[in-house]
Amino acid sequence: MKAYFSHYTNLIFTFILLFTGDSVFGQVRSVIKLNDGWLFKRGEIPEAEKVNFDAKNWEKVRIPHDYAIFGPFDKEIDKQTVAITQNNEKVATEKTGRTGALPYIGEAWYRNTFEVPDFKKGKRALLLFEGTMSQPKVYLNGRLIGQWNYGYSYFYFDISEELLENKENTLAVQLTNLPQSSRWYPGAGLYRNVSIIVTEDVSFEQWGISITTKQLQEDFAQVHVKSEVVGQPDYIVTEIQDLNGKTVAVDSSSKVFGKFFEQDIKVENPKLWEPDAPNLYIAISKLYKDGKLTDIKHTRFGIRTIAYIAGKGFLLNDKVTKFKGVCLHHDLGPLGAAVNKAALRRQMEILKDMGCNAIRSAHNMPSFEQLELADEMGFLFLAESFDEWAKPKVKNGYAKFFNSDAEKDIVNLVRATRNHPSIVMWSSGNEVPDQWGSEGVKRAKFLQEIFHREDPTRPVTVGMDQVKAVMESGFGVLVDIPGLNYRTHLYEEAYQKFPQGMLLGSETASTVSSRGVYKFPVQIAKNKTYDDLQSSSYDLESTSWSNLPEDDFILQDDKDWVIGEFVWTGFDYLGEPTPYDEKWPSRSSYFGINDLAGLPKDRFYLYRSRWNTTDNTLHILPHWTWPDRVGQTTPVFVYTNFDRAELFVNGKSMGVQQKNNSTPQHRYRLMWMDVKYEPGTVKVVAYHKDGSKAMEKEIHTAGKPHKIVLEADRSTINADKEDLSFVKVSVVDKHGNLCPNANIPLQFEVSGAGNFKAVCNGDPTSLEPFHLPTMRTFNGQLVVLVQSKDKAGIAKLVVKGKGLKSSELSINIK
Ligand code: GAL
């Protein structure tokens, strides 16, 4: 319960934070991450217990923590009888699973007790929260020191007065989650990090350093560093290092303008940041007073320029770059909202392999961890702030707080994240009902000006779905970058009417599918539903307001003025089970290119065949195990970057298909619509333009489930109680073919240096809890998450299932 933070521990934090842009040496600055030692309790607690409490009934937890993800799923939770106007609904109907059917609603408390040895009266101490769901009221040593409303905001309080020196402090955080406060699963609890930052009284302001590339020439960059300070330092020294620790420039200045130092630093022959070469630098900023060092801070940044030019589009370092992006909600499937860097990294590796170069944090502030990874791995980032302004979408949404909080929420978003080179655009809102009416235009202007004031270097977009309304009202003229959500039929008109000379597909496609599920007959459909509550992976089904991927591909490919797209969504997420909003037990989305477990659906290969320009793609669908379809028409689709291919069933040619312009689908997919199913082998041979064979691939009818195959995404992970190995579990026949109809209950056991953390099968209708070590496979597969303990060793995972040869896998924990 009690946590002491030694100097030694602080140095470890120094190391960690070196790469996060916000660091530290013990003497003048220490950053203490409060991950351990938390006690947690759901429900209200009596006034008297806010200070003195009986810890016996409190659960010991570690943060990041999402208390709702453990379920159980329950149809009654947050059941909403509403008409979703964004979905063009006119009549209210009962919606189940809209927010994930997980128990996020109600009050909850977290407590921690600790000493801060580095703190002495006269020093400055801040308490920083990176995301708390939601409406935290923060008590320190029994006194309410502050509160915040928006669950996605980063915020801090100055606790210099309240923090006790050489004594135990008690921190208590009360959270309240209201019903009908979200359109998706929001998570619940202290789901991102909490830390205490101790500095001298003369120091850098929190998030006070801003670093931009002011000028970029062939052989040098002019890097501008603006530093906001607290107290009255005499001078500043800023040293720029590359990631190998080599100093590339140093500058000092004693010219202080009020609270600001401004420096222009020349970096010779800079290595630029861009998605294919995400080069980074670190600025080490030091403050001096009376000859003594009073603060030191490390800020990681990138040297790059961005420009948005009518007729050209988005230019990164002067090169036209289109956004090949995805929208992502913040939940991490079976981990819920609890942030985890390994889980984020895995998502982003999957996206990289797909050729994706951009992420939109729909519809709220991204985690710091995700931005750090975007910088390191080379993703362009569209950082969004709100899903609602003053007009509500849900009864208890952000509209309640908009008037009082919008400005401070944006200020914190920008100040905390502006040094990430990955962020190239802000978004002030998504499909806000304020698109209607003149008040909304004023709000759009008000928000955009806050972004501009805080960050003059990046433009602002809004994801607009009421395109006709924003053409009329001036809303669309006002936003820096007009972002259209869907409405592909209005792109031309919007481009003509708006003056910006470009459009962004801020949200596209919303095609739905379930991994490994194929429906017959194969046809294009809107809002299609089936008795098994799944959607077809022939990738021809979308919602009434949305479209198939190709409608966007055509705009992206044929119109220079379309600067890219952000597909809804990269991964399935909890909640919003459209087209089954009214059908229990659907409780998570069908929109993902990858499922909730992170396993690719067929659509992954459609995007990959277009976006990944360095690796070849050749993917066949559907699977070829259809005992009930012998002799029936079973179309075969191939997703490939090659233009032409031939299909063979059991050695017999089904003909050559060539991409063509007869329909949007024929332009990007190869389709053999008349194939009659017979068990055996389907082979596809792709051809180069000159007719020579480029690549081939085959799939086979699977026999009976025989054994379990385990594949870890990483076989060595860190002994830090956070790192994860994601193990894909497949049920295969005796020849190793995936059994695509196997829905078999499996049991998992982890021993040694790791723990069983969670499991997920990607079935949007599954009510099996993620944290218990048993789950049935969904269409032959699922993913088990193994988490490290804090000591090096071997973690052993054993997976068993009735009638199957069991399997085990060792993961090194180091
Ligand atoms: C959009 C909305 C998203 C999601 C999506 C589903 O209108 O911005 O949050 O609801 O529709 O198609």
Residues whose N, C-alpha, C, O or C-beta is under 5 A from the ligand:
A	BS01	GAL	Q86 N430 E431 S510
